[in-house]
Amino acid sequence: MKKIRFLIYVLASIAMSFPVAHADEGMWLLPLLKQQNIEQMKGLGLEICAEDIYHPDSVSLKDAVVIFGGGCTGEVISPHGLILTNHHCGYDYIQAHSTVDNDLLTNGFWAKSRQEELPNPGLTVTFIDKIEEVTDYVEEELKKDTSKIEMKYLKAKFLNSLAEKRVGEEFLKNNPGTTVIIKPFYGGNRYYMFTQKVYPDVRMVGAPPSSIGKFGADTDNWKWPRHTGDFSIFRVYADSLGNPAPYDTSNVPLRPKKYFDLSIRGVRENDFVMLMGFPGRTNHFYTPIEVQERKNIENQIRINIRDLRQRLLLNAMLADPKVRIQYAGKYASSTNSYKSSKGMNTMIERQSTEYLKERQMNELLNWGWDNDIQEYREAVDIIAHEVKKRATLKIRMQYLLEALWIGTEFSRVPTNFDALKKGLNGNDSTRKAALEDFDRLYYKFYNRDYAPEVDRRIAKAMLKMYADSIAPEHYPAFFKTIDKKHKGNIGKYVDHLFESSLFADPQKYEKWKKRPNIKALEKDGMVQYARSIKEEAQRINQALSSIENEITNAQKHYIAGQLMLHDDKPNYPDANFTIRLTYGQVKSYSPSNAVTYNFETTLDGVMEKENPTNWEFVVDKKLKDLYQRKDFGFYINESGKMPVNFIANTHTTGGNSGSPVLNARGELVGINFDRNWEGITGDIQYQGNYQRSIITDIRYILFIIDKYAEADYLLDEMIIKP
């Protein structure tokens, strides 16, 4: 009787609780698309076949999707290597070209010819050439490996060495710019190898002013309705043979294998859409206690610390135009994570996420009990025990990371002087080379975007918050200096650092260079500060290591159980910054009682939000003139309005910024740039009624290029379909 009761419970739970129940949920692997998803996609309206989206041996839509930089997605939109991505993805590079006298962030930028396109050192665009499942190969190599590397089945260094071994040195030698990586999926229960081609010559072509590309800024971030033209345009260059090559004036625009057609037909409620991109990190196999830990430690500490830091940063930025430019990117990055954490915590409570995870967990445990499989109960018990065990260590690490490492910029001064010491003890040539290398390290820290007075002011607040939150016996070593030399006064300690350190004053550094010595660096207060933070982080990581290994191994078994339980249903692995496809529909939603949000916003909303006294909502005069004249060209919607943004119930996360949004025919209709506040918990538990991807309509992008920037020469490169 007991067995029957549990069986009924299991069947009921399968129907109502496991994530794969939603038609719009999932970050799907392209090689499994035909097997897992295509029929459902066609049922929602898809008009092309699976091979058009992804084909392992020929050109497909996949080949027009790229990794932009190190954390965004982009797409190819012309046969001459034009790359479209978000304004916020290109933000650091726009900032790097900006000065007070030539402020491209504020004013925008449009190259009028190829010769005017701006190079961006350090920026890369990565294409995915090939995807192969290599589970059997990795598992065989793991059996043969006799090293004592813990958790090697998840280690990037180990897995990537297997990838290089598999393709061979000759392959990499004969394919310039090609790299191979192996990534674990489903907690290390499956592996795929990605062959990538990395292009390092990427030039900025166009970007709207921040009043368009960042309209609404932090106030509207993570919120709907939105009215943001969040896009920028770059171009990939290659050598004369089409191979990746460093920046050179002789390089030519890349002739890509595939580029997207752009559709100005627009979207309607319930239209099928799909996105391809590189989602960064999700945790949809969390157990309930892991949700608690994420909420109470990682998120809440970040919220508390960044709230203070951002208020101080914003005050400094508003007071000085130079500081505003210097810290624009840093501030935007900080607030993005802050609001994400805050929204996730709110929605975890509102959407009962812990309860849903408990239900999913119990479903597996009951199934395991019913089938006399004990390892899933053991895995859950280990996770719960070890998560509780590491709580204090996680709190210490999060405060160290947020308040001291991220919160103070001078924590990143160089601290290893071995190469410099060796060089200074050599001949004139080695001495000169060593000083040049160290010079690069110095000015990498003290760069054009560093303002010592801002860092000083914020450091005082960050150190005090840290000291008030952590037990003194766990303080980094520099607190001893505060007590002994400054009688416990944090403010005096920070002032002393900035008045005495070489790293706070380039004049002091240049003077040191004339008679360089290691002892002065070793005694430098900022160096000692940074070293003590690293030492404390190392102590915590060592204490955490065995605990986290236990958790990770248990998670592998837990995930294997979920896959076995639901082996008759499509299932997707957590995001790990590999190319995925998500699909769904253009949809309005109701976030709360008596409140409904339409699926589309228009330029009318930009004008309604205008506030000339608030930098976040300034409307550019030319844009206002175009609006008043209704000079919208071919880009209007069915109501004669100028569309700006729309939403869809597609499953996205960080890394999907810039992802192409495609219609049923595989044509580009927009680019993803954000999620709504109510959908932030989608990283843990997808909620189809609430989660929405926020997308810049391709018609608005084309309107800005055409009518606002008058850069219609760019349109001539594109295939635009009515």
C-alpha positions as CSV (number, residue, x, y, z in Angstrom):
1,M,0.0,0.0,0.0
2,K,2.9,2.4,0.9
3,K,4.5,1.6,-2.4
4,I,1.4,2.5,-4.4
5,R,0.9,5.7,-2.5
6,F,4.4,6.8,-3.4
7,L,4.0,5.8,-7.0
8,I,0.9,7.9,-7.3
9,Y,2.8,10.8,-5.8
10,V,5.6,10.4,-8.2
11,L,3.3,10.4,-11.2
12,A,1.5,13.5,-10.0
13,S,4.8,15.3,-9.4
14,I,6.1,14.5,-12.8
15,A,3.1,16.1,-14.3
16,M,3.3,19.4,-12.4
17,S,6.8,20.0,-11.1
18,F,9.8,19.2,-13.2
19,P,11.2,22.1,-15.3
20,V,10.8,20.4,-18.7
21,A,7.0,20.9,-18.5
22,H,7.1,24.4,-20.0
23,A,7.2,24.7,-23.8
24,D,9.1,28.0,-23.5
25,E,11.8,26.8,-21.0
26,G,15.2,25.5,-21.9
27,M,18.7,26.4,-23.1
28,W,19.0,23.6,-25.6
29,L,22.1,22.0,-27.1
30,L,22.2,22.4,-30.9
31,P,23.3,18.8,-31.7
32,L,20.2,17.5,-29.9
33,L,17.8,20.0,-31.5
34,K,16.4,17.6,-34.1
35,Q,16.0,14.8,-31.6
36,Q,14.5,16.9,-28.7
37,N,12.9,20.0,-29.9
38,I,12.0,20.5,-33.5
39,E,8.5,19.1,-33.4
40,Q,7.5,21.3,-30.5
41,M,9.1,24.3,-32.3
42,K,7.1,23.6,-35.5
43,G,4.0,23.3,-33.3
44,L,4.7,26.8,-32.1
45,G,5.1,28.2,-35.6
46,L,8.7,27.4,-36.9
47,E,8.8,27.4,-40.7
48,I,12.3,26.1,-41.3
49,C,13.9,22.8,-40.6
50,A,16.3,21.7,-37.9
51,E,19.2,21.6,-40.4
52,D,18.7,25.2,-41.3
53,I,19.3,26.2,-37.6
54,Y,22.2,23.7,-37.0
55,H,23.9,21.4,-39.3
56,P,27.1,19.6,-38.2
57,D,28.6,19.4,-41.7
58,S,27.4,22.4,-43.6
59,V,26.5,26.1,-43.1
60,S,23.5,27.0,-40.9
61,L,22.2,29.9,-38.8
62,K,24.5,28.8,-36.0
63,D,27.5,30.1,-38.1
64,A,26.2,33.7,-37.9
65,V,26.3,33.7,-34.0
66,V,29.5,34.8,-32.2
67,I,31.0,35.3,-28.8
68,F,31.5,39.0,-28.6
69,G,34.4,39.8,-26.2
70,G,34.5,37.6,-23.1
71,G,30.9,37.6,-22.0
72,C,28.4,38.7,-24.6
73,T,26.8,37.4,-27.8
74,G,26.8,39.0,-31.2
75,E,25.6,38.2,-34.7
76,V,26.9,38.7,-38.3
77,I,24.6,41.0,-40.3
78,S,26.4,41.5,-43.6
79,P,28.7,39.7,-46.1
80,H,31.4,42.2,-45.0
81,G,31.8,41.1,-41.4
82,L,29.4,43.6,-39.7
83,I,28.7,42.5,-36.1
84,L,25.6,43.6,-34.2
85,T,25.6,43.4,-30.4
86,N,24.3,45.4,-27.4
87,H,25.4,48.9,-26.6
88,H,26.3,47.7,-23.1
89,C,28.4,44.9,-24.6
90,G,30.4,47.5,-26.6
91,Y,30.3,50.0,-23.7
92,D,33.9,49.5,-22.5
93,Y,35.3,50.0,-26.0
94,I,33.1,53.0,-26.6
95,Q,34.4,54.4,-23.3
96,A,38.0,53.6,-24.2
97,H,37.7,55.9,-27.2
98,S,36.0,58.7,-25.2
99,T,37.6,61.8,-23.7
100,V,36.1,64.9,-22.2
101,D,36.7,66.7,-25.4
102,N,35.5,63.8,-27.6
103,D,32.8,62.0,-25.6
104,L,31.6,59.1,-27.7
105,L,29.6,57.7,-24.8
106,T,27.5,60.9,-24.8
107,N,27.5,61.8,-28.4
108,G,27.7,58.4,-30.2
109,F,30.0,57.5,-33.0
110,W,29.5,56.6,-36.7
111,A,32.4,55.7,-39.0
112,K,31.7,57.3,-42.4
113,S,34.2,54.9,-44.1
114,R,36.1,51.8,-43.4
115,Q,39.2,54.0,-42.7
116,E,37.3,55.7,-39.8
117,E,36.5,52.4,-38.0
118,L,38.2,52.3,-34.7
119,P,40.5,49.4,-33.5
120,N,39.9,47.9,-30.1
121,P,42.9,46.2,-28.6
122,G,42.0,43.1,-26.6
123,L,38.6,42.7,-28.2
124,T,37.9,39.4,-30.0
125,V,35.0,37.8,-31.9
126,T,34.8,34.0,-31.7
127,F,33.0,31.7,-34.2
128,I,32.0,28.1,-33.3
129,D,33.1,25.9,-36.2
130,K,32.2,22.5,-34.9
131,I,30.4,20.8,-32.0
132,E,31.0,17.1,-31.1
133,E,29.9,14.9,-28.3
134,V,33.0,13.4,-26.7
135,T,31.6,11.8,-23.6
136,D,33.1,8.3,-24.4
137,Y,36.5,9.8,-25.2
138,V,36.7,11.8,-22.0
139,E,35.6,8.9,-19.8
140,E,38.2,6.6,-21.4
141,E,40.9,9.2,-20.9
142,L,39.8,9.8,-17.3
143,K,40.2,6.0,-16.7
144,K,43.8,6.1,-18.1
145,D,44.8,9.3,-16.2
146,T,46.9,8.5,-13.1
147,S,47.3,12.0,-11.8
148,K,46.1,13.0,-8.4
149,I,44.1,16.1,-9.7
150,E,40.9,16.4,-7.7
151,M,37.7,16.9,-9.6
152,K,39.7,16.5,-12.8
153,Y,36.5,15.5,-14.6
154,L,35.4,19.2,-14.3
155,K,38.8,21.0,-14.6
156,A,39.1,23.2,-17.7
157,K,42.9,22.8,-18.0
158,F,42.6,19.0,-18.0
159,L,39.7,18.8,-20.4
160,N,41.2,21.3,-22.8
161,S,44.4,19.3,-22.9
162,L,42.3,16.3,-23.9
163,A,40.7,18.5,-26.6
164,E,44.1,19.4,-28.0
165,K,45.3,15.8,-27.8
166,R,42.2,14.7,-29.7
167,V,42.7,17.1,-32.7
168,G,46.5,16.9,-32.6
169,E,49.2,19.6,-32.9
170,E,49.2,19.4,-36.7
171,F,45.5,20.4,-36.9
172,L,46.0,23.5,-34.7
173,K,49.2,24.4,-36.6
174,N,47.4,24.3,-40.0
175,N,44.4,26.3,-38.8
176,P,45.5,29.7,-37.6
177,G,43.3,31.2,-34.8
178,T,41.6,27.9,-34.1
179,T,41.2,26.7,-30.5
180,V,39.5,23.6,-29.1
181,I,37.8,23.2,-25.7
182,I,35.9,20.5,-24.0
183,K,33.1,21.5,-21.6
184,P,31.3,19.3,-19.1
185,F,27.5,19.2,-19.1
186,Y,24.9,17.9,-16.6
187,G,27.4,18.1,-13.7
188,G,30.1,16.1,-15.6
189,N,27.8,13.3,-16.9
190,R,28.3,14.4,-20.5
191,Y,31.0,16.2,-22.5
192,Y,31.1,18.2,-25.8
193,M,34.1,19.6,-27.7
194,F,33.9,23.0,-29.4
195,T,36.2,23.9,-32.3
196,Q,36.4,27.7,-32.3
197,K,38.0,30.4,-34.5
198,V,39.0,33.6,-32.7
199,Y,39.4,36.9,-34.6
200,P,41.4,39.6,-32.7
201,D,41.0,42.5,-35.2
202,V,37.6,43.9,-34.3
203,R,36.8,47.6,-35.1
204,M,34.0,49.9,-33.9
205,V,31.7,51.0,-36.7
206,G,28.8,52.7,-34.9
207,A,27.1,53.4,-31.6
208,P,24.2,55.6,-30.7
209,P,24.6,58.2,-27.9
210,S,24.0,57.0,-24.4
211,S,20.7,58.8,-24.4
212,I,19.5,56.2,-26.9
213,G,21.7,53.1,-26.2
214,K,21.4,53.5,-22.4
215,F,18.1,55.3,-22.1
216,G,16.6,54.6,-18.7
217,A,20.0,53.4,-17.5
218,D,19.9,52.0,-14.0
219,T,16.4,53.1,-13.1
220,D,14.9,50.9,-15.9
221,N,17.5,48.1,-15.7
222,W,15.9,44.7,-15.2
223,K,12.4,46.2,-15.8
224,W,9.6,46.3,-18.3
225,P,8.4,48.4,-20.0
226,R,11.7,49.5,-21.6
227,H,12.5,52.0,-24.2
228,T,16.2,51.4,-24.9
229,G,18.1,51.3,-28.2
230,D,20.7,48.9,-26.8
231,F,22.9,48.2,-29.7
232,S,26.3,48.9,-31.2
233,I,28.0,47.8,-34.4
234,F,31.5,46.4,-35.0
235,R,33.3,44.8,-37.9
236,V,35.6,41.8,-37.9
237,Y,38.7,41.9,-40.0
238,A,41.0,39.1,-41.2
239,D,44.1,38.7,-43.3
240,S,43.9,38.4,-47.1
241,L,43.2,34.6,-46.8
242,G,40.3,35.1,-44.3
243,N,42.4,33.9,-41.4
244,P,42.4,35.5,-37.9
245,A,45.2,38.1,-37.6
246,P,46.2,40.8,-35.2
247,Y,45.3,44.4,-36.1
248,D,46.9,45.6,-39.3
249,T,46.0,48.2,-41.8
250,S,46.3,45.6,-44.5
251,N,43.6,43.4,-43.0
252,V,40.3,43.2,-44.9
253,P,36.7,42.8,-43.7
254,L,35.9,39.2,-43.0
255,R,33.8,37.3,-45.6
256,P,31.7,35.2,-43.2
257,K,30.2,31.8,-43.9
258,K,26.8,33.0,-42.8
259,Y,25.0,36.2,-42.0
260,F,21.5,37.0,-41.0
261,D,18.8,38.5,-43.1
262,L,16.9,41.3,-41.3
263,S,13.1,41.4,-41.3
264,I,11.1,44.7,-40.9
265,R,7.8,42.8,-40.9
266,G,7.8,43.0,-37.1
267,V,6.3,40.8,-34.5
268,R,2.9,40.3,-33.1
269,E,1.5,38.7,-29.9
270,N,2.1,34.9,-29.8
271,D,4.5,35.0,-32.7
272,F,7.2,32.2,-32.6
273,V,10.7,33.5,-31.9
274,M,14.0,31.8,-31.1
275,L,17.3,33.0,-29.7
276,M,20.8,31.7,-30.1
277,G,23.6,32.8,-27.8
278,F,26.0,32.0,-25.0
279,P,24.2,32.0,-21.6
280,G,26.7,32.1,-18.8
281,R,25.5,30.4,-15.7
282,T,22.3,28.8,-14.4
283,N,21.6,26.4,-11.5
284,H,18.3,24.8,-12.3
285,F,19.4,21.5,-10.5
286,Y,19.7,23.3,-7.2
287,T,18.4,21.6,-4.0
288,P,16.4,23.8,-1.6
289,I,19.4,24.4,0.8
290,E,21.4,25.7,-2.2
291,V,18.7,28.2,-3.0
292,Q,18.8,29.4,0.7
293,E,22.6,29.8,0.5
294,R,22.4,31.7,-2.8
295,K,19.7,34.1,-1.3
296,N,21.1,34.6,2.2
297,I,24.8,34.7,1.6
298,E,25.9,35.4,-2.0
299,N,23.0,37.7,-3.0
300,Q,22.3,39.5,0.3
301,I,26.0,40.4,1.0
302,R,26.4,41.7,-2.6
303,I,23.2,43.8,-2.2
304,N,24.4,45.3,1.1
305,I,27.9,46.2,0.0
306,R,27.2,47.4,-3.6
307,D,24.3,49.6,-2.4
308,L,26.8,51.7,-0.4
309,R,29.6,51.6,-3.0
310,Q,27.3,52.6,-5.9
311,R,25.9,55.6,-4.0
312,L,29.4,56.9,-3.4
313,L,30.4,56.2,-7.0
314,L,27.4,57.9,-8.5
315,N,28.0,61.0,-6.3
316,A,31.5,61.2,-7.6
317,M,30.4,60.7,-11.2
318,L,27.7,63.4,-11.1
319,A,30.2,65.9,-9.6
320,D,32.9,65.5,-12.3
321,P,32.5,64.8,-16.0
322,K,35.9,63.2,-16.2
323,V,35.1,60.8,-13.4
324,R,31.7,60.0,-15.1
325,I,33.6,58.8,-18.2
326,Q,36.2,57.0,-16.1
327,Y,33.7,55.0,-14.1
328,A,30.8,54.6,-16.5
329,G,31.6,51.0,-17.3
330,K,32.5,50.1,-13.7
331,Y,29.3,51.6,-12.4
332,A,27.2,49.9,-15.0
333,S,28.8,46.5,-14.3
334,S,28.3,46.9,-10.6
335,T,24.7,48.0,-10.7
336,N,23.8,45.2,-13.1
337,S,24.9,42.5,-10.6
338,Y,23.4,44.4,-7.7
339,K,19.9,44.7,-9.2
340,S,20.1,41.0,-10.4
341,S,20.8,39.8,-6.9
342,K,18.1,42.1,-5.4
343,G,15.5,41.0,-7.9
344,M,16.4,37.3,-7.5
345,N,15.9,37.5,-3.7
346,T,12.6,39.2,-4.1
347,M,11.3,36.7,-6.6
348,I,12.7,33.7,-4.7
349,E,10.3,34.7,-1.9
350,R,7.4,35.7,-4.1
351,Q,7.5,32.7,-6.4
352,S,8.2,30.1,-3.6
353,T,11.3,28.9,-5.3
354,E,12.6,26.9,-2.3
355,Y,9.3,25.0,-2.2
356,L,9.4,24.2,-5.9
357,K,13.0,22.9,-5.5
358,E,11.9,20.8,-2.5
359,R,9.1,19.3,-4.6
360,Q,11.5,18.4,-7.4
361,M,14.0,16.9,-4.9
362,N,11.3,14.8,-3.2
363,E,10.1,13.5,-6.5
364,L,13.6,12.0,-7.2
365,L,13.9,10.7,-3.6
366,N,10.6,9.0,-3.7
367,W,11.4,7.5,-7.1
368,G,14.7,6.3,-5.8
369,W,13.0,4.8,-2.7
370,D,10.4,3.1,-5.0
371,N,13.2,1.6,-7.1
372,D,15.5,0.7,-4.1
373,I,18.2,3.3,-5.2
374,Q,19.8,4.9,-2.2
375,E,22.5,7.0,-3.8
376,Y,20.1,10.0,-4.5
377,R,19.2,10.2,-0.8
378,E,22.9,10.0,0.0
379,A,23.7,12.8,-2.5
380,V,21.0,15.1,-1.1
381,D,22.2,14.5,2.5
382,I,25.8,15.2,1.6
383,I,24.8,18.5,-0.2
384,A,22.7,19.6,2.8
385,H,25.5,18.7,5.3
386,E,28.3,20.3,3.4
387,V,26.4,23.5,2.5
388,K,25.7,24.1,6.2
389,K,29.4,23.3,7.0
390,R,30.7,25.9,4.6
391,A,28.3,28.7,5.6
392,T,30.8,30.8,7.7
393,L,33.6,30.3,5.1
394,K,31.2,31.5,2.3
395,I,30.3,34.6,4.3
396,R,33.9,35.4,4.9
397,M,34.7,34.9,1.2
398,Q,31.8,37.0,0.0
399,Y,32.7,39.9,2.2
400,L,36.3,39.7,1.2
401,L,35.4,39.6,-2.5
402,E,32.8,42.3,-2.5
403,A,34.1,44.8,0.0
404,L,37.9,44.4,-0.3
405,W,38.7,42.9,-3.7
406,I,36.0,44.4,-5.9
407,G,35.2,47.3,-3.5
408,T,38.7,48.7,-3.5
409,E,40.5,49.1,-6.8
410,F,44.0,49.2,-5.3
411,S,43.6,45.6,-4.2
412,R,44.7,44.8,-7.8
413,V,48.2,46.4,-7.7
414,P,50.9,43.9,-8.7
415,T,52.3,41.8,-5.9
416,N,54.7,39.4,-7.5
417,F,58.1,41.0,-8.1
418,D,60.1,37.8,-8.9
419,A,60.6,38.7,-12.6
420,L,61.5,42.3,-11.8
421,K,64.0,41.2,-9.2
422,K,65.6,38.8,-11.6
423,G,65.8,41.4,-14.3
424,L,67.3,44.1,-12.1
425,N,70.1,41.7,-11.1
426,G,71.0,41.0,-14.7
427,N,72.8,43.0,-17.4
428,D,71.6,46.3,-18.9
429,S,69.4,44.5,-21.5
430,T,67.5,42.4,-19.0
431,R,67.3,45.3,-16.6
432,K,65.7,47.4,-19.3
433,A,63.2,44.7,-20.3
434,A,62.2,44.0,-16.7
435,L,61.5,47.6,-16.1
436,E,59.4,47.9,-19.3
437,D,57.4,44.8,-18.2
438,F,56.8,46.2,-14.8
439,D,55.9,49.6,-16.3
440,R,53.1,47.9,-18.2
441,L,51.8,46.3,-15.0
442,Y,51.9,49.6,-13.2
443,Y,50.0,51.5,-15.8
444,K,47.6,48.6,-16.3
445,F,46.5,49.4,-12.7
446,Y,47.0,53.2,-12.8
447,N,45.2,53.5,-16.2
448,R,43.2,56.4,-17.7
449,D,40.1,55.1,-15.9
450,Y,41.5,55.2,-12.4
451,A,40.8,58.1,-10.0
452,P,42.7,57.8,-6.8
453,E,40.5,60.1,-4.8
454,V,37.4,58.2,-5.7
455,D,39.1,54.9,-4.7
456,R,40.3,56.5,-1.5
457,R,36.8,57.7,-0.5
458,I,35.2,54.4,-1.3
459,A,37.9,52.3,0.4
460,K,37.2,54.0,3.8
461,A,33.6,52.9,3.6
462,M,34.4,49.4,2.3
463,L,36.9,48.7,5.0
464,K,34.6,49.9,7.7
465,M,31.7,47.7,6.4
466,Y,34.1,44.7,6.3
467,A,35.4,45.3,9.8
468,D,31.8,45.6,11.2
469,S,30.7,42.3,9.5
470,I,33.6,39.9,10.1
471,A,35.0,38.6,13.4
472,P,38.5,40.1,14.1
473,E,40.2,36.7,14.2
474,H,39.4,36.4,10.5
475,Y,40.7,39.8,9.5
476,P,43.4,39.9,6.7
477,A,46.9,40.8,8.0
478,F,46.7,44.5,7.1
479,F,44.3,45.1,10.0
480,K,47.2,44.6,12.3
481,T,48.8,47.7,10.7
482,I,45.6,49.6,11.3
483,D,45.7,48.7,15.0
484,K,49.4,49.2,15.6
485,K,50.3,52.2,13.5
486,H,46.9,54.0,13.2
487,K,45.3,53.1,16.6
488,G,42.4,51.3,14.8
489,N,41.5,54.3,12.7
490,I,40.6,53.0,9.2
491,G,40.3,56.5,7.7
492,K,43.9,57.4,8.8
493,Y,45.2,54.1,7.4
494,V,43.6,54.6,4.0
495,D,44.9,58.2,3.9
496,H,48.4,57.0,4.7
497,L,48.2,54.4,1.8
498,F,47.3,57.0,-0.7
499,E,49.8,59.6,0.5
500,S,52.7,57.1,0.6
501,S,52.2,54.4,-2.0
502,L,54.0,54.5,-5.3
503,F,50.8,53.1,-6.9
504,A,48.7,56.1,-5.9
505,D,51.0,58.6,-7.4
506,P,52.7,58.2,-10.8
507,Q,55.2,60.9,-9.9
508,K,56.4,58.8,-7.0
509,Y,56.6,55.8,-9.3
510,E,58.6,57.7,-12.0
511,K,61.0,58.8,-9.3
512,W,61.3,55.2,-8.1
513,K,62.1,54.1,-11.6
514,K,65.3,56.2,-11.7
515,R,66.7,54.1,-8.8
516,P,64.5,51.0,-8.7
517,N,64.7,48.7,-5.8
518,I,62.5,45.7,-4.7
519,K,62.6,46.6,-1.0
520,A,60.6,49.8,-1.6
521,L,57.9,47.7,-3.4
522,E,57.9,45.1,-0.7
523,K,57.3,47.7,2.0
524,D,54.6,49.6,-0.1
525,G,51.4,49.7,1.9
526,M,49.1,49.0,-1.1
527,V,51.2,45.9,-1.9
528,Q,51.0,44.6,1.6
529,Y,47.2,45.3,1.6
530,A,46.7,43.4,-1.7
531,R,48.9,40.5,-0.6
532,S,47.0,40.1,2.7
533,I,43.7,39.9,0.8
534,K,45.1,37.2,-1.5
535,E,46.5,35.3,1.5
536,E,43.1,35.4,3.3
537,A,41.4,34.3,0.1
538,Q,43.8,31.4,-0.2
539,R,43.2,30.3,3.4
540,I,39.4,30.3,2.8
541,N,39.7,28.5,-0.5
542,Q,41.9,25.8,1.1
543,A,39.3,25.3,3.9
544,L,36.5,25.2,1.3
545,S,38.3,22.9,-1.1
546,S,37.4,19.5,0.4
547,I,33.8,20.7,1.3
548,E,33.1,21.9,-2.3
549,N,34.5,18.7,-3.8
550,E,32.1,16.7,-1.7
551,I,29.2,18.9,-2.9
552,T,30.2,18.8,-6.5
553,N,30.5,15.0,-6.5
554,A,27.1,14.7,-4.8
555,Q,25.6,17.1,-7.4
556,K,26.8,14.9,-10.2
557,H,24.9,11.9,-8.7
558,Y,21.9,14.1,-8.0
559,I,21.8,15.4,-11.6
560,A,22.3,11.9,-13.0
561,G,19.3,10.8,-11.0
562,Q,17.1,13.6,-12.4
563,L,18.2,12.6,-15.9
564,M,17.3,9.0,-15.3
565,L,14.0,9.9,-13.7
566,H,13.1,12.0,-16.7
567,D,14.9,10.1,-19.5
568,D,11.7,10.0,-21.6
569,K,11.5,13.8,-21.7
570,P,13.8,16.4,-23.3
571,N,16.1,17.9,-20.8
572,Y,18.7,20.6,-21.0
573,P,22.0,21.2,-19.1
574,D,22.8,24.2,-17.0
575,A,24.3,27.2,-18.9
576,N,28.1,27.2,-19.1
577,F,28.8,29.9,-21.8
578,T,28.4,27.5,-24.7
579,I,26.1,28.1,-27.6
580,R,22.5,27.3,-26.9
581,L,19.1,27.8,-28.5
582,T,16.0,28.9,-26.6
583,Y,12.6,29.4,-28.1
584,G,9.1,30.6,-27.3
585,Q,6.6,33.3,-28.2
586,V,6.2,37.0,-28.1
587,K,4.0,37.5,-25.0
588,S,2.5,40.1,-22.7
589,Y,2.4,39.2,-19.0
590,S,0.7,40.1,-15.8
591,P,3.3,40.6,-12.9
592,S,0.7,41.2,-10.2
593,N,-3.0,41.5,-9.7
594,A,-4.8,44.0,-12.0
595,V,-1.5,44.8,-13.8
596,T,-0.8,43.7,-17.4
597,Y,2.1,44.7,-19.6
598,N,1.8,44.8,-23.3
599,F,4.4,42.9,-25.4
600,E,5.7,46.1,-27.2
601,T,6.9,49.6,-26.5
602,T,7.1,52.5,-28.9
603,L,8.9,55.8,-29.3
604,D,5.8,57.4,-27.6
605,G,7.1,55.9,-24.3
606,V,10.5,57.5,-24.8
607,M,8.8,60.9,-25.0
608,E,6.6,60.2,-22.0
609,K,9.6,59.3,-19.9
610,E,11.7,62.3,-21.0
611,N,13.2,64.3,-18.1
612,P,15.9,66.9,-19.1
613,T,17.0,67.2,-15.5
614,N,17.7,63.4,-15.1
615,W,20.7,62.1,-17.2
616,E,19.0,58.7,-17.5
617,F,16.0,60.1,-19.3
618,V,17.4,62.9,-21.5
619,V,16.0,62.7,-25.1
620,D,18.3,63.7,-27.9
621,K,17.0,66.7,-29.9
622,K,17.4,65.1,-33.3
623,L,15.4,62.0,-32.1
624,K,12.7,64.3,-30.7
625,D,12.6,66.2,-34.1
626,L,12.2,62.9,-36.0
627,Y,9.4,61.9,-33.6
628,Q,7.5,65.2,-34.0
629,R,7.7,64.9,-37.8
630,K,6.7,61.2,-37.6
631,D,9.7,60.6,-39.9
632,F,9.8,56.8,-39.2
633,G,10.4,55.6,-42.8
634,F,9.6,51.9,-43.4
635,Y,10.0,50.9,-39.8
636,I,6.6,51.6,-38.3
637,N,4.4,48.9,-36.8
638,E,0.8,48.2,-37.9
639,S,-0.5,51.1,-35.8
640,G,1.8,53.6,-37.5
641,K,4.0,53.8,-34.3
642,M,7.7,53.5,-34.1
643,P,8.5,50.2,-32.2
644,V,11.4,50.3,-29.7
645,N,11.4,47.1,-27.6
646,F,9.4,43.9,-27.3
647,I,9.3,40.9,-24.9
648,A,9.2,37.1,-25.4
649,N,9.0,34.2,-22.9
650,T,12.3,32.8,-24.1
651,H,14.7,31.4,-21.4
652,T,17.8,33.7,-21.2
653,T,20.4,34.8,-18.7
654,G,23.7,36.7,-18.5
655,G,25.8,36.1,-21.6
656,N,22.6,36.2,-23.8
657,S,23.2,40.0,-24.1
658,G,23.3,40.7,-27.8
659,S,21.7,37.3,-28.8
660,P,20.0,37.4,-32.2
661,V,16.2,37.1,-31.9
662,L,14.9,35.3,-35.0
663,N,11.4,34.8,-36.4
664,A,9.8,31.6,-37.7
665,R,11.8,32.0,-41.0
666,G,15.1,32.5,-39.3
667,E,15.2,36.2,-40.0
668,L,16.6,38.7,-37.5
669,V,13.8,40.7,-35.8
670,G,15.6,42.0,-32.7
671,I,18.5,41.6,-30.3
672,N,18.2,40.5,-26.7
673,F,19.5,42.8,-24.0
674,D,17.9,42.2,-20.7
675,R,15.3,40.3,-18.6
676,N,12.5,41.5,-16.5
677,W,12.7,41.7,-12.7
678,E,10.1,39.0,-12.2
679,G,12.1,36.5,-14.3
680,I,15.4,36.8,-12.6
681,T,14.9,33.5,-10.7
682,G,14.9,31.8,-14.1
683,D,18.5,31.1,-13.4
684,I,17.3,28.7,-10.7
685,Q,13.6,27.9,-11.6
686,Y,12.0,29.0,-14.8
687,Q,8.5,30.6,-14.4
688,G,6.8,30.8,-17.7
689,N,4.1,33.1,-16.6
690,Y,6.6,35.7,-15.5
691,Q,9.9,35.4,-17.2
692,R,10.5,37.6,-20.2
693,S,13.5,38.4,-22.4
694,I,13.6,42.1,-23.3
695,I,14.6,42.8,-26.9
696,T,15.5,45.8,-29.0
697,D,13.3,45.7,-32.1
698,I,15.4,45.5,-35.3
699,R,13.2,48.2,-36.8
700,Y,14.3,50.6,-34.1
701,I,17.9,49.8,-34.7
702,L,17.5,50.3,-38.5
703,F,15.6,53.5,-37.9
704,I,18.4,54.9,-35.7
705,I,21.0,53.9,-38.3
706,D,19.0,55.3,-41.2
707,K,17.1,58.4,-39.9
708,Y,19.1,59.4,-36.8
709,A,22.7,58.6,-37.8
710,E,22.2,59.0,-41.5
711,A,24.4,56.0,-41.9
712,D,22.4,54.4,-44.6
713,Y,25.6,53.2,-46.3
714,L,25.6,50.5,-43.6
715,L,22.1,49.5,-44.6
716,D,23.5,48.9,-48.2
717,E,25.5,46.0,-46.7
718,M,22.5,44.3,-45.2
719,I,19.7,42.1,-46.6
720,I,16.6,43.7,-45.3
721,K,13.3,41.9,-46.0
722,P,9.9,43.6,-45.9
